[in-house]
Amino acid sequence: MSVPHLPPLAPDPTTQALAVRDLTKAFGQQLAVDRLSLDIPRGSIYGIVGPNGAGKTTMISMVAGLSRPNAGRAWVAGHDVWEEPLPAKRAMGLLVDGVPVFDRLSGREYLSYLGGLRGIPEEEVERRSTELLDALNLTEAGPKFIVDYSAGMTKKILLAGALLHGPEILILDEPLEAVDPVSGRLIQQILRRYAAGGGTVVLSSHVMELVEGLCDHVAIIHQGRVLTAGHVDEVRQGASLVDTFVGFVGGGDLDDETLGWLR
């Protein structure tokens, strides 16, 4: 196993873009998130990686206020998610994998609806929607119902919705899953520009190459806890992120006898 790198937690979690302390969530007897603590600095593109069932999406759901923890606290842009839910939610743009979508609206209607909920003037919503649809290659799909979108197009319109109000923090769960390579490159350019302008991106993904190429910080989560975290170079310690990941969570190799009947 690689040597873990766990930077000290900030004494004041409200100074971070996103912070969690001893976050815990159980489903019956199954502990999905186990006293997880993490700091995500402002202006970073922060990757959260882990095997299936590691607790990534559960953690994100609690941070976003979609699921209440059994214990622990979370802060977004300095606001306690459960004590100050409205300012915390104003500060975040959210894309969570598997959450129901208003798919009987067209893409443009969806953005207009979100803009109205956010209190953005109608003319500004129209301008931003046009720019986002164009940037994400969705201009022709704008008048079409989301239910008729491909999986990749749906992911892109959800990202547009997360960006619409110009949030301080983007929380993205598998944002490039099912997205074609051209759109994937465009999305990465958008996220880099957003972070360069002072925004913070929190990105959960199974694609190590994406995290290694896009993110400046990373945390590896396994069995509901942070195993290692910090700047990407500090975490991978001269190896690839894939090798570092496998070194922490185990597995990744077959012995000579497994599936021998396939030869």
C-alpha positions, -999 to +999 in steps of 0.1 A: +000+000+000+011+036-007+019+058+022-011+080+029-010+118+026-035+134+049-031+172+052-042+188+085-078+200+086-084+237+088-091+250+123-121+270+109-140+249+083-159+280+071-127+292+054-129+264+029-150+262-002-164+229+011-156+211+044-170+181+062-163+170+097-171+134+110-198+130+084-216+097+090-245+079+072-258+044+077-285+026+058-298+000+082-267-019+094-246-008+064-223+022+072-220+041+039-200+071+052-179+066+083-168+098+102-155+113+070-136+146+073-123+166+043-113+201+033-117+214-003-098+247-008-113+276-027-104+279-064-094+242-067-106+215-091-109+187-065-114+151-076-130+125-053-124+089-064-132+056-049-145+021-059-182+014-063-199+017-030-171+037-014-196+064-002-188+092-028-223+098-040-237+094-004-213+121+008-221+144-020-259+140-014-254+150+023-232+180+014-258+191-011-286+188+015-304+160-003-298+134+024-295+141+062-264+126+079-267+105+110-239+126+125-213+152+115-215+186+098-209+200+063-202+236+052-205+250+017-190+284+010-188+289+048-225+281+054-236+251+075-257+230+051-283+221+077-283+252+098-281+277+068-296+257+039-307+286+017-273+305+015-255+271+012-277+261-017-274+295-034-237+291-034-236+257-051-243+243-086-252+207-084-251+177-108-258+144-090-260+112-109-294+094-109-315+123-095-348+127-114-349+153-141-378+175-153-376+156-186-410+167-200-395+202-205-374+212-234-337+220-226-344+257-230-376+255-208-356+236-182-330+264-180-357+291-179-375+272-151-342+270-131-335+307-137-370+316-124-364+296-092-331+314-087-347+348-092-326+357-122-341+383-146-358+367-176-335+385-201-304+374-183-317+338-182-322+339-219-287+353-225-270+328-203-291+299-216-282+307-252-245+309-243-245+276-223-265+257-250-240+270-277-209+262-256-222+226-249-232+219-285-269+218-275-283+246-296-303+224-319-314+203-289-327+233-270-363+231-283-365+193-278-379+176-247-352+163-224-368+129-223-357+125-260-321+134-252-293+108-252-276+101-219-247+123-228-270+152-239-289+149-206-257+151-187-248+183-205-281+200-199-278+192-162-244+208-162-258+238-179-284+240-152-258+238-125-238+266-141-267+289-149-267+310-117-229+314-116-224+295-084-193+298-061-189+260-060-198+233-086-205+198-072-205+173-100-211+136-097-197+117-128-201+148-151-185+132-181-202+097-180-217+089-214-204+122-228-186+120-262-149+130-264-156+163-282-181+174-256-159+161-228-130+183-239-154+213-241-166+206-205-131+204-192-123+237-208-154+252-192-144+238-158-109+251-161-121+286-170-146+286-142-119+276-116-095+302-131-121+328-124-123+319-087-148+291-087-143+257-070-151+224-087-158+192-067-158+163-091-166+127-084-155+103-111-144+067-118-122+079-147-087+082-132-073+097-164-098+125-162-091+133-126-053+131-131-055+154-162-081+179-149-079+181-111-052+198-090-063+180-058-077+146-051-091+124-023-093+086-024-123+073-005-128+037+005-154+022+028-168+056+037-135+071+048-107+092+033-076+071+028-054+099+014-059+135+001-040+165-011-025+179-042-025+153-070+013+150-071+015+145-034-011+117-035+003+098-064+039+100-052+055+096-086+032+068-098+001+070-119-031+078-101-045+044-111-016+026-095-019+047-064-056+041-062-051+003-066-024+004-040-048+019-014-080+000-022-065-033-033-075-057-061-069-050-097-051-083-106-062-118-114-043-149-104-033-174-131-061-198-123-091-174-123-112-178-154-087-203-168-116-219-187-116-189-210-083-199-226 
